[in-house]
Each structure stands twice: as C-alpha cells, then as structure tokens.
Amino acid sequence: MAFHARASLANRLLGRVSCVGCGALVSSANPDGAEMFMLHDEVWRATKLQGIYCVGCTEAALGRQLVPADFNDALVNRRTDSGMSSRLRDRLGLPDQAG
C-alpha cells in the first residue's frame, strides 16, 4: 500500500475526511463544523461528482445553491446537534446554532 493510501486511511479512521474538490475538512474534525450530507440520487447524479465533497464544491458542480428539498432523509441530514457547519445548516433549512 502506498504511503498516500495509508495516510488517507489513517485520516479517515481518525475522522479527518476531506473534500475531493478543494481539500477542506468535511468531517467533525473541521473546527467550523462538519459538512457530511446526503442528497437525493437524482440531485447527486446531476453533479456528475464521485467521492466526498463539501457544500461549496457540490453547489459549483450543480450550478446552483442547494435547497432543503435536495437532501434525502438520511440520519446525517437530521442531526440536531451543533456539529454541522453554518453553511450546511442554512442549506438544510435549519436555524444557525453558531456562537
């Protein structure tokens, strides 16, 4: 296994998952909040992306801002704690819990 693959695996095991597009942390290791989410299949297919992406890179690929109807009913989209980024909370239509 190459060093890069080992480092990537170690980061994932430690909860440090990064956006494939820009490299930003999308996991709970991000001090600004996690951006882990799941979209409806048809919305995800429209992005033509493969892998894990942040909200910004997903929106850039989609060509528009995400709206609450784009997200499926996965548990990750229904978190009630303050661990989500403000940007993701906004797109999900949840109140901002920052500060």
C-alpha positions as CSV (number, residue, x, y, z in Angstrom):
1,M,0.0,0.0,0.0
2,A,1.4,3.4,-1.0
3,F,2.2,6.0,1.7
4,H,-0.6,8.3,0.4
5,A,-3.2,5.5,0.6
6,R,-2.0,4.7,4.2
7,A,-2.2,8.3,5.2
8,S,-5.7,8.6,3.7
9,L,-6.9,5.5,5.5
10,A,-5.4,6.8,8.8
11,N,-7.1,10.2,8.4
12,R,-10.4,8.5,7.7
13,L,-10.1,6.3,10.8
14,L,-9.3,9.4,12.8
15,G,-12.4,11.2,11.4
16,R,-10.5,13.6,9.2
17,V,-12.3,13.3,5.9
18,S,-11.6,16.0,3.2
19,C,-13.5,17.3,0.2
20,V,-12.1,15.7,-3.0
21,G,-12.6,19.1,-4.8
22,C,-10.9,21.6,-2.5
23,G,-9.4,19.6,0.3
24,A,-11.4,21.2,3.1
25,L,-12.3,19.1,6.0
26,V,-15.9,17.9,5.8
27,S,-15.9,15.7,8.9
28,S,-16.3,16.6,12.6
29,A,-12.6,17.3,12.7
30,N,-13.4,20.7,11.0
31,P,-13.5,23.4,13.7
32,D,-16.1,25.3,11.6
33,G,-18.4,22.3,11.7
34,A,-19.0,19.1,9.6
35,E,-20.3,19.1,6.1
36,M,-21.3,15.5,5.8
37,F,-24.6,15.2,4.0
38,M,-26.5,13.0,1.5
39,L,-28.6,14.2,-1.4
40,H,-31.4,12.6,-3.3
41,D,-30.0,10.3,-6.0
42,E,-31.2,12.5,-8.9
43,V,-29.6,15.6,-7.4
44,W,-26.3,13.8,-6.8
45,R,-26.3,12.4,-10.4
46,A,-26.8,15.9,-11.7
47,T,-23.5,17.0,-10.1
48,K,-21.6,14.3,-12.0
49,L,-19.2,14.0,-9.0
50,Q,-17.8,10.9,-7.4
51,G,-16.5,10.9,-3.9
52,I,-17.0,13.2,-0.9
53,Y,-17.5,16.9,-1.5
54,C,-18.2,20.0,0.6
55,V,-21.3,22.1,0.1
56,G,-19.4,24.7,-1.9
57,C,-17.9,22.2,-4.4
58,T,-21.2,20.4,-4.7
59,E,-23.0,23.6,-5.5
60,A,-20.4,24.6,-8.0
61,A,-20.8,21.3,-9.8
62,L,-24.6,21.6,-9.6
63,G,-24.6,25.2,-10.8
64,R,-26.9,26.4,-8.1
65,Q,-27.3,26.6,-4.3
66,L,-28.6,23.5,-2.5
67,V,-32.1,23.8,-1.0
68,P,-33.7,21.6,1.6
69,A,-35.6,19.5,-1.0
70,D,-32.2,18.4,-2.4
71,F,-31.4,16.4,0.7
72,N,-32.7,12.9,1.4
73,D,-33.9,11.7,4.8
74,A,-30.6,10.1,5.9
75,L,-29.8,10.4,9.5
76,V,-26.7,12.6,8.8
77,N,-29.1,15.2,7.4
78,R,-31.3,15.2,10.5
79,R,-28.7,15.8,13.2
80,T,-29.9,18.1,15.9
81,D,-26.6,18.9,17.5
82,S,-24.5,22.0,16.6
83,G,-21.8,19.9,14.9
84,M,-22.8,21.0,11.4
85,S,-21.3,23.9,9.6
86,S,-23.5,27.1,9.4
87,R,-23.5,26.7,5.6
88,L,-24.9,23.2,5.7
89,R,-27.5,24.2,8.4
90,D,-28.6,27.0,6.1
91,R,-29.0,24.7,3.1
92,L,-30.9,22.2,5.1
93,G,-33.2,25.0,6.3
94,L,-32.1,24.6,10.0
95,P,-31.6,27.5,12.4
96,D,-27.9,28.5,12.8
97,Q,-26.6,27.5,16.2
98,A,-23.3,29.3,15.9
99,G,-21.9,31.2,18.9
